[in-house]
């Protein structure tokens, strides 16, 4: 069973922040969950909004560099999941199992805010599916636990 999970991407603004929020919501205190990036920026407002739609508040999270994961935190990391797709993923030098879940970056597209929000929802939903499966396989979640689909939380996606 995994005890510490680290999600990595480049800016630590969208995918890895969404993943951290979902994993924390699902695992609670049964698992240490962190995220970081090789070129941290800020938590994207649409990442905050997409998770708020399903009842997860990440407004307190901040974008962090990999170097900010100190020795104490590194000691808890036994699984690293990189989320980069088109860009070069950051490297984690600690001794941990590595998984790669390539997902497109929902940020930075020249489109309407509504279209961008749909990209964030799509990444959110895919991450929720993968994280739930991973946590069940690792014995962190039982079969009944999980997130309700967005439409069951009073939110519609179009």
C-alpha angles and dihedrals in degrees: 000000000000117000102182129035128192122189116201135192134142107269099020086220107109125001098033092042091051090047092050091050094048094045092049091049092050101039101035110182094341091088138030108235127190140160134201143161142213092238106023119197122160137309104271113242091227090056088055091047095047092053093043087060089065096041100264118128115206095158089112094055120099135201111260138190120235088244089064091067095095128206093269092051092043090056090062095050112099098150127045120189118193116203103188121127116169096012132067110271121231118255121239112203098193124103104264139125109267127216126180120210105175109206127168116255106252092202131081102036121138098237142102120295089246091056091046091050089054089055090052091048091051092051090044093053094047092048091048090053094048096042093048090051092046093049091048091049089049092050093244093115128038119227094264096052123092146099121296113241113264092253090058090056092061095264127116126206121203 
